[in-house]
Amino acid sequence: MAMCLRLLSPAFLLAAASVLAQPTQTLEVGGRLYTLPSDTPVIIDDEPGVLADLIGQPPGMRLDWLAAGNGMHGNLPPLVFSYSVIGPVTTQNPLRVLGQEVAITGDTVLEGFADPSELVPGTPLVVAGLVDANGSLLASLIERRGAQGNKFLLGGYMQEQLQAPLRVRVGEQWILIDIAFTSCAGGVPALGDYIEVRATSIPDFQAGDLIDTVTSGQCANPVPFGTAGAQGSLEGLVSTVGPGDTLAFGDLVIAWDASTVFEFGGPDDLEPGAAIGVEGVFQDATHLLADSIEFVRPVVRFEAPLMPADVTPGEAIRPFGVSVFNSPQLRDEDGIMANGLAAPTQVEVRGWIDRLGDRFAFRVRERGNPDANDVSLRAPVADISAPTLDMLGLTIDTSSALFFDADELPMTPGEFFSQVQLNHVVDISGATWSAPSNTLQGGSVILLGYEHTEPLPGTAGTRVSAIVRSYGVGDVIFVDGFEAEP
């Protein structure tokens, strides 16, 4: 009998060796750790696979999953890893992919390129991240492909509709709807619906072109709904705030109360476009009561007198001389970032700090006439030398300030300086600003804290929807859905 030898590719052998040598992988998802067998079934961009297929891949995809609680074998709900947009760059400045404006920050994983200036129109990209109700995307992963594949993918909020034939706009992209959508009333999406569309790719696609090759579409939500009593661990961009102590991720309403723990920001930092992670209990399919709300990155807030020269329209604004960059998630109701200032003005800027220390705005508002004797700042502490603090390169002279804790109860200066630590968030209000000395002085100083915590073990039975920070490899064995004791 003839013998047939089949040579296995090095990539196959490497993947197989990884599975054998590393039987489990520890995923970091939205501040939680889940250790699973490497042969756990998964779906990656609508294709079946196993968890080991992600070894060596750039992190940043979104994971939707019902964390199993009855052991890690058998018929488990698959882990679904997904992108937000697949297609060509349609504009370079601002960066848009299939008409969706994309934010690149120090937290974005870049694969296949190092400089965003390389991303000229027509460049094929795969993008994952958090989708904003304003038609933009906060990217967690941008991967440059060697060539455009055979499909487009687009997820976002439907912002405009035209009839005869039915066309809808998501971001700046128009799409011809000539098939029935699943999970939509009457098979047709309505204004404000969050939709996910797959289409056959179109050669030489450019800005302004119509996507008229849709192969499938569905109405969904940027984060999944749940069931009453179930735990949820969700990450997204705030689409609306209010009424009362509520916010929304699309059609999912999240409430908080006095027992809710906030990290890296407080209830008054919640704004449309803010990136947050929420853990809590579903009250029903579309309502969740939050146990904790954590801003994905620490918040910053300024109120300062600005001169017209302190604004570079479309690029940055500089309260106290600190650069805060424009972002696609910005709400600019007064047009300050878009058009600049015609005269000196008091301006409030809210935003966040990325991993590299750059600041990005998600809201800019006019606050009346300039007043250097009534300024405010909220930011992490970079240096402590009582009675002064350093925050964002600014000197905070607290020698004449009043001190309060996070519950707004009075503190002595000694109590404050014995408790404040590096990277704690501190709020300064009612202070005086001296530009020559780069100093805020006096006012009220509130120690908000918001200490960083390391990722904690995930809880079985939790509805998970968040960005994956690591597909890493572990050596802990799962027992009944939880990590076993050594």
DAQUI-V119763 format. One record per helix or strand of 2 or more residues. SS is the DSSP state (@ for helix, = for strand). FROM is the first residue (numbers start at 1). TO is the last residue. If there is no record, write none. Layout:
ss/from/to
SS/FROM/TO
SS/FROM/TO
This chain:
ss/from/to
@/10/21
=/24/29
=/32/37
=/41/44
=/47/50
@/51/54
=/62/66
=/79/82
=/85/91
=/96/97
=/100/103
=/109/111
@/116/118
=/124/131
=/136/144
=/151/162
=/167/170
=/173/176
@/185/187
=/194/200
=/214/220
=/231/237
=/240/241
=/246/249
=/252/255
=/261/263
@/267/269
=/275/284
=/287/295
=/299/306
@/308/310
=/311/312
=/316/319
=/322/325
@/336/339
=/345/353
=/359/366
=/375/380
=/383/385
=/388/391
=/394/397
=/402/404
=/410/411
@/413/419
=/425/434
=/439/441
=/444/449
=/456/457
=/462/470
=/473/474
=/478/479
=/482/483
